Amino acid sequence: MTTPFRRGRLGAAAVVLLVAASLVSGTAAPAIAATAVAFSSVVPAPVTATATPGVSYGITSSTTIYAAPGSAPAAAIANQLAARLRASTGLPLPVVTTVGSPADGIALLLTGAPAGVGAEGYQLDVTAAGITVRAGQPAGLFRGVQTLRQLLPVAAEATTVQAGPWPVPGGQIVDYPRFAHRGAMLDVARHFFTVAQVQRYIDQIALYKINVLHLHLSDDQGWRIAINSWPNLATYGGGTQVGGGPGGYYTQADYTAIVNYAADRYVTIVPEIDMPGHTNAALASYAQLNCNGVAPARYTGTQVGFSSLCVPLELTYTFIDQVIGEIAALTPGSYVHIGGDEASSTTASDYAYFLNRVQQIVAARGKTVVGWHDVANTTLLPSTVAQFWGTTTSNAPLAAAVANGTKVVMSPANKTYLDMKYRNNTRLGQKWAGLIEVDTAYEWNPGAYLSGVGEAAVLGVEAPLWTETIVTSADIEYMAFPRLPAIAELGWSPWSTHNLTAFKGRLGAQGPRWRVMGINYYQSTQVTWPSGS
């Protein structure tokens, strides 16, 4: 019987599917309970989930991981999965390529997926004989593997060998995303985060089928990427941060390492150079970029709106072209974000002139412009994407731009900003956009939220994390989890699955997994967290 997730309820067969623990296990001293996880625990909710009660597949010492023959990406995904499971199970889990279905193992195949699942969709089948993930493209295989990880006992996420068994519940999932863009944004300008810290966040967000990481690389407080044609941007402009710490920056090799690491996890990096405002770090680095020829002091506060590039100065556009040119050359993704928000030190006419020229510069470098929705106050190129960050449900300039074909990424600050406090006494974050608990993050519809911006105009959703108060990876995790999975579900799952009560149940089931993974999450009182959380 097919039991797809439905609005308001879950099919009974998908709710409870625990299997016997009598399967062969790896050799290790017991440390973390290894219990099979029900289909009803998966986040984001799949399009359809069909449980097969009483059936399971146990990963054992005889299990082999099969990758689609002739596909290097499939082999890479198989090796990622093998490495993850070898660490926790202690099992050999060899990776091989073969034609046809394996007799005993986990098969990652690029054939046989249902028509219409698209580049990121997949079909996951679990029988007593084995596990098969089918997709049309490698991205779909990767997404399917993330679902498989959530069906394994939480101990499978451990970095040391645990006692088995390693059962996976039987059934079938057919799944594909609602929106193409499902993003997280990390502000590395207010506080700097190392390559390793960014990679850690990429691993965490990829588990929930996030496919974009937007890096806010420049602001008043710091410039975080080396530009060979303007070296002082990084060496001087990157030398501080909020509160006056040492700051830091990515070399171009560092940035490439982040881009490649993300690509291996089917996450696209979108770099942002904010302009014409939020530019004090650049202005402090080069006096000649200032209209008066005088460089301001570096800035370590948190106020906004006081800085602006010199719009009448022709050197400004040479500067932008060279910066964007170097970043575009390092960025295989199609988007470059130009900011455009809070430019209160730039007149409306200067802002319009500036945006027109910068859009042309980015386009000439072969990239598509993304800007905060403030850019809709100007004339946009047909390809330019606006990212909505307001706190209202109407914005006339943006609605007018959408009527002319502009696409929108939805990031309403009072719903998606991960730097907002959960409660008044949350030790981190701010509350200018309001308090955001789990229900607030989840209970809105990106395709029907903003007047004049229907579902067809929405590219997707993104959850920004600004870092005025965020200093460590533990801080990132505390503010991102459990709210980021809520935003991820809005981006991935069909609206017909949307149900707050059911989501909180599935979200709570992530707690023990996060504990094993070492994620410093906030234990919202809105969620019932099971033993081991």
C-alpha positions in Angstrom: 0.0 0.0 0.0 1.4 3.4 -0.9 1.4 5.8 2.0 2.6 9.2 0.7 3.0 11.9 3.3 -0.2 14.0 3.4 -1.0 17.4 4.8 -2.3 16.9 8.3 -1.3 13.2 8.8 1.2 10.5 8.1 0.3 7.1 6.6 0.4 4.6 9.5 2.8 2.3 7.7 5.3 5.2 7.3 5.1 6.1 10.9 6.3 3.0 12.7 8.9 0.8 11.0 11.4 -0.5 13.5 13.2 -3.7 12.6 14.6 -6.6 14.6 18.1 -6.2 15.9 19.2 -9.7 15.0 21.4 -8.8 12.1 25.1 -9.4 11.8 27.1 -6.4 13.2 30.6 -5.0 12.9 33.0 -5.7 15.8 33.1 -3.0 18.4 32.4 -2.3 22.0 28.8 -0.9 22.4 28.7 2.9 22.7 25.6 4.3 20.9 22.4 2.5 20.5 21.8 1.2 17.0 18.1 1.2 16.3 16.5 1.3 12.9 14.9 4.7 12.0 11.4 4.9 10.6 10.6 6.5 7.3 8.6 9.1 9.3 11.9 10.6 10.6 13.2 11.9 7.3 13.8 15.6 6.9 12.9 17.1 4.5 9.7 15.1 4.0 9.9 13.0 0.8 7.3 13.3 -1.9 6.2 9.7 -1.3 7.3 7.1 1.2 6.0 3.5 1.0 7.0 1.4 3.9 7.2 -2.4 3.8 6.4 -3.6 7.3 8.5 -6.5 8.6 11.2 -6.1 5.9 14.7 -4.7 6.4 18.2 -4.9 4.9 21.1 -5.2 7.3 24.5 -3.8 6.4 27.0 -6.5 7.3 30.6 -7.5 6.6 29.4 -9.0 3.2 27.8 -5.7 2.0 29.4 -4.1 -1.1 28.6 -0.6 -2.4 28.1 -0.6 -6.2 28.5 2.5 -8.2 27.0 3.1 -11.7 29.6 1.8 -14.2 31.4 4.5 -16.1 30.4 7.3 -13.9 33.2 9.0 -11.9 30.6 11.1 -10.0 28.7 8.0 -8.9 31.9 6.4 -7.8 32.8 9.5 -5.8 29.4 9.4 -4.1 29.8 5.7 -3.3 33.2 6.3 -1.8 31.9 9.2 0.4 29.2 6.8 1.7 31.7 4.0 2.2 34.1 6.3 4.1 31.2 7.6 6.3 30.0 4.1 7.2 33.4 2.4 7.6 34.3 4.9 10.3 31.2 4.0 12.4 30.6 0.3 11.5 34.2 -0.9 11.1 32.9 -2.9 8.1 35.0 -3.2 4.9 32.3 -2.0 2.5 34.2 -2.2 -0.8 33.2 0.0 -3.6 33.0 -1.6 -7.1 31.3 -0.8 -10.4 29.1 -3.4 -12.1 26.3 -3.8 -14.6 22.9 -4.8 -13.3 21.6 -5.1 -9.8 23.8 -6.4 -7.0 23.0 -9.6 -5.1 23.9 -8.1 -1.7 24.7 -4.5 -1.2 24.0 -0.9 -1.8 23.6 0.1 -5.5 23.9 3.7 -6.7 22.6 3.7 -10.3 22.0 6.3 -12.9 19.3 4.3 -14.7 15.7 3.4 -13.9 14.7 6.5 -12.0 11.1 7.6 -12.5 10.4 10.1 -15.3 10.0 13.6 -14.0 12.2 13.5 -10.9 14.6 15.9 -12.5 18.3 16.4 -11.8 18.0 16.1 -8.1 15.3 13.5 -7.7 15.8 9.9 -6.9 14.1 6.6 -6.0 15.3 4.7 -3.0 14.3 1.0 -2.6 15.1 -1.1 0.4 14.4 -4.9 0.3 15.7 -7.8 2.3 18.3 -8.3 -0.5 19.7 -4.9 -0.7 19.4 -1.1 -1.2 19.1 0.6 -4.5 19.2 4.4 -5.2 18.3 5.3 -8.7 18.6 8.8 -10.2 18.9 10.5 -13.6 21.9 12.6 -12.5 24.6 12.3 -9.9 23.0 15.1 -7.9 20.0 12.9 -7.4 22.2 10.0 -6.2 23.8 12.3 -3.7 20.4 13.5 -2.4 19.2 9.9 -2.2 22.2 8.9 -0.2 21.4 11.7 2.3 18.0 10.1 2.8 19.6 6.7 3.3 21.8 8.2 6.0 18.8 9.3 7.9 17.3 5.8 7.7 20.3 4.2 9.3 20.7 4.0 13.1 22.1 7.3 14.4 25.3 5.6 15.4 26.2 5.4 11.7 27.2 9.1 12.0 29.8 8.4 14.7 33.5 8.9 13.9 34.6 5.9 15.9 33.5 2.2 15.5 30.2 1.4 17.2 28.4 -1.8 17.9 25.8 -2.8 15.3 23.5 -4.1 14.0 23.0 -1.7 11.0 19.4 -2.3 9.8 17.7 -0.1 7.2 13.8 -0.3 7.1 12.2 -1.8 4.0 10.2 0.3 1.6 10.4 2.8 -1.3 10.9 6.6 -1.4 10.4 8.6 -4.6 11.5 12.1 -4.1 12.4 15.4 -5.8 12.6 19.1 -4.9 9.9 21.7 -5.0 12.3 24.6 -5.6 15.6 24.6 -7.5 17.3 26.9 -5.0 17.6 25.8 -1.4 20.2 27.9 0.2 22.1 28.8 3.4 24.1 32.0 3.7 27.1 32.5 5.9 28.4 35.9 6.7 32.2 35.5 7.0 32.8 39.3 6.9 31.6 40.3 10.4 33.5 37.4 11.8 35.9 35.3 9.8 35.5 31.5 9.6 38.3 29.3 8.4 38.1 26.9 5.4 37.6 24.0 7.8 34.8 25.7 9.6 33.0 26.5 6.3 33.5 22.9 5.1 32.0 21.6 8.4 28.9 23.7 7.7 28.7 22.4 4.2 28.6 18.9 5.4 25.9 19.7 7.9 23.6 21.6 5.4 24.1 19.0 2.6 22.5 16.3 4.8 19.2 18.3 4.5 19.4 18.7 0.7 20.6 22.3 0.8 22.2 22.9 -2.6 23.5 26.5 -2.3 26.0 28.1 0.1 26.0 31.9 -0.3 29.2 33.4 1.2 29.0 37.1 2.3 32.6 37.8 1.5 32.9 41.6 2.1 31.4 44.2 4.4 32.4 47.2 6.4 34.2 45.1 8.9 36.2 42.9 6.7 37.2 41.8 3.1 37.6 38.0 3.1 39.0 37.0 -0.3 42.4 37.8 -1.9 42.2 39.8 -5.1 45.5 39.8 -6.9 44.9 43.1 -8.7 44.0 44.8 -5.4 46.0 43.0 -2.7 45.4 45.4 0.1 41.7 44.4 0.2 42.6 41.1 1.9 45.9 41.9 3.6 44.7 45.2 5.2 40.9 45.2 4.7 40.7 41.6 6.0 42.7 42.3 9.1 39.9 42.9 11.5 36.3 42.0 12.4 33.5 43.0 14.7 35.0 43.7 18.1 38.5 44.2 16.7 39.7 40.6 16.4 42.4 39.6 13.9 40.0 38.8 11.1 41.4 36.8 8.2 40.8 36.1 4.6 40.8 33.3 2.0 43.6 33.0 -0.5 42.3 32.1 -3.9 43.5 28.6 -3.3 41.4 28.6 -0.1 38.4 29.8 -1.9 38.9 27.1 -4.6 39.2 24.5 -1.9 35.8 25.6 -0.5 34.2 25.6 -4.0 35.5 22.1 -4.8 34.5 20.7 -1.4 31.0 22.1 -1.8 30.8 20.7 -5.4 31.7 17.2 -4.2 28.6 17.5 -2.0 26.4 19.0 -4.7 26.4 22.5 -3.1 27.0 25.5 -5.3 28.9 28.5 -3.9 27.5 31.9 -4.5 30.0 34.6 -3.7 28.8 38.0 -2.5 30.7 41.3 -2.8 28.3 43.8 -1.2 28.1 47.2 -3.0 27.8 50.2 -3.2 27.2 50.2 0.6 28.8 47.9 3.2 32.2 48.8 1.6 34.2 50.4 4.4 36.8 47.6 4.4 37.5 48.3 0.7 37.5 52.1 1.1 39.9 51.7 4.1 42.2 49.6 1.9 42.6 52.1 -1.0 42.4 55.8 -0.5 41.9 56.3 -4.3 38.5 54.6 -4.1 37.1 57.4 -2.0 35.6 60.5 -3.6 37.8 62.7 -1.4 40.9 60.6 -1.8 41.1 59.9 1.9 40.9 56.4 3.3 38.7 56.0 6.4 39.8 54.0 9.4 38.9 50.3 9.5 35.6 49.6 11.2 34.8 47.1 14.0 31.3 48.1 15.0 27.9 46.8 13.8 26.2 49.9 12.4 25.1 49.9 8.8 24.4 52.4 6.0 27.3 54.8 6.4 29.7 53.7 3.6 29.5 54.0 -0.2 31.7 53.4 -3.1 32.3 56.6 -5.1 29.7 56.4 -7.9 31.0 59.2 -10.2 34.5 57.9 -10.0 35.5 55.9 -13.1 38.1 54.0 -11.1 35.2 52.5 -9.1 34.1 50.5 -12.2 37.6 49.4 -13.1 37.9 48.2 -9.5 34.6 46.3 -9.6 35.4 44.8 -13.0 38.7 43.5 -11.8 37.3 42.1 -8.5 34.3 40.5 -10.2 36.6 39.1 -12.9 38.9 37.3 -10.5 36.0 36.0 -8.4 34.0 34.9 -11.5 37.1 33.0 -12.8 37.3 31.1 -9.5 33.5 30.4 -9.3 32.0 27.7 -11.6 28.5 28.4 -10.4 26.4 30.8 -12.5 25.7 33.4 -9.9 27.6 36.4 -8.4 25.8 38.3 -5.6 26.3 42.1 -5.6 24.5 42.9 -2.4 22.9 46.3 -3.0 21.2 46.6 0.4 21.2 49.4 2.9 22.9 51.8 0.6 21.6 54.8 2.5 24.7 56.9 1.8 24.1 56.7 -1.9 21.4 58.9 -3.6 18.6 57.2 -5.5 19.9 58.5 -8.8 23.5 57.4 -8.1 22.2 54.0 -6.9 20.3 53.4 -10.1 23.3 54.5 -12.3 25.6 52.3 -10.2 23.4 49.2 -10.4 23.0 49.6 -14.2 26.7 49.6 -14.7 27.5 46.8 -12.2 24.9 44.5 -13.7 26.5 45.0 -17.1 30.0 44.2 -15.6 28.8 41.0 -14.0 27.0 39.9 -17.2 30.2 40.6 -19.3 32.0 38.2 -17.0 29.6 35.5 -17.8 27.7 35.5 -14.5 24.1 36.1 -13.5 23.5 38.9 -11.0 21.8 38.2 -7.6 21.1 41.2 -5.4 19.1 41.9 -2.2 15.6 43.0 -3.1 16.6 46.7 -2.8 17.9 46.3 -6.4 14.3 46.2 -7.6 14.2 49.9 -7.1 16.2 50.1 -10.3 15.9 48.7 -13.8 17.0 45.1 -13.7 18.4 42.9 -16.4 15.9 40.2 -17.3 18.3 37.6 -15.8 18.9 39.4 -12.5 17.6 37.6 -9.4 16.3 39.5 -6.4 16.7 38.1 -2.9 13.8 39.3 -0.6 14.9 40.0 2.9 12.0 42.2 4.2 9.7 41.6 7.1 6.5 42.5 5.3 4.3 40.5 2.9 4.2 43.1 0.2 6.9 45.1 -1.7 5.6 47.1 -4.7 9.0 47.6 -6.5 9.7 43.8 -6.3 6.2 42.9 -7.4 6.7 45.2 -10.4 10.0 43.6 -11.2 8.4 40.2 -11.0 5.7 41.3 -13.4 8.6 42.0 -15.8 10.1 38.6 -15.4 12.4 38.9 -12.3 12.8 35.7 -10.3 13.0 35.8 -6.5 14.9 33.9 -3.7 12.8 34.2 -0.6 14.6 35.1 2.6 12.1 37.1 4.7 14.1 38.2 7.7 11.4 37.5 10.2 11.2 33.9 9.0 14.6 32.8 7.7 17.3 34.9 9.4 19.2 32.4 11.5 20.9 35.2 13.5 17.5 36.2 15.1 17.1 35.0 18.7 14.8 32.1 19.5 13.6 33.8 22.6 14.4 37.1 24.4 17.0 35.4 26.6 18.9 33.6 23.7 22.5 34.3 24.4 23.4 34.9 20.8 21.8 36.8 18.0 19.6 39.9 17.5 15.9 40.5 17.4 15.3 43.5 15.1 13.3 41.2 12.7 11.5 39.4 15.6 12.0 36.2 17.5 12.2 33.1 15.4 11.3 29.7 16.9 10.8 26.5 15.0 7.1 27.2 14.3 7.9 30.7 12.9 10.6 29.3 10.7 8.3 26.6 9.3 4.9 28.1 9.2 5.0 30.1 5.9 4.7 29.3 2.3 7.5 30.6 0.0 5.3 30.3 -3.1 2.4 32.4 -1.6 4.0 34.7 0.9 4.7 37.9 -0.9 2.0 39.8 -2.8 2.6 39.7 -6.5 5.3 37.0 -6.2 3.6 33.7 -7.0 5.2 30.2 -7.0 6.3 30.4 -10.6 8.4 33.5 -9.8 10.2 31.9 -6.8 13.5 30.2 -7.4 13.6 29.0 -3.8 14.5 29.8 -0.3 17.6 30.7 1.6 18.4 31.0 5.3 21.0 33.7 6.0 23.2 33.7 9.1 24.7 37.1 9.8 27.6 37.0 12.3 27.7 40.1 14.4 27.4 37.9 17.5 28.6 34.6 16.0 32.2 33.7 16.6 32.6 29.9 16.6 31.4 26.9 14.8 29.4 26.0 17.9 27.7 29.4 17.6 26.8 28.7 13.9 25.3 25.3 14.8 23.3 26.7 17.8 21.6 29.2 15.6 21.2 27.1 12.5 19.8 23.9 14.1 17.0 23.2 14.4 15.7 26.1 12.2 17.7 25.4 9.1 16.1 22.0 8.5 12.7 23.8 8.7 13.8 26.1 5.8 15.3 23.2 4.0 11.9 21.4 4.1 10.1 24.4 2.8 12.5 24.4 -0.2 12.4 20.7 -0.9 9.1 19.1 0.1 5.8 19.6 -1.7 3.4 21.9 0.1 1.0 19.0 0.4 3.3 17.5 3.1 3.3 20.6 5.2 2.2 20.0 8.7 3.8 21.5 11.8 3.0 18.7 14.2 4.4 16.0 11.9 7.4 18.1 11.2 8.2 18.6 14.9 8.1 14.8 15.3 10.5 14.3 12.4 12.7 17.1 13.6 12.9 15.7 17.1 14.2 12.5 15.6 17.2 14.4 14.3 18.3 15.2 17.9 20.1 12.0 18.6 21.8 12.2 15.2 23.0 15.7 15.9 24.3 14.6 19.2 26.3 11.9 17.6 27.6 14.3 14.9 28.7 16.8 17.6 26.3 19.5 16.4 25.7 22.1 19.1 22.0 22.5 18.5 19.4 24.5 20.4 16.9 22.2 22.1 13.7 24.1 21.4 11.0 23.6 23.9 8.6 23.4 21.0 10.0 20.0 20.0 9.9 16.7 21.9 13.5 15.4 21.9 13.8 11.7 22.3 16.3 9.9 24.5 19.9 10.4 23.2 19.2 14.0 22.0 
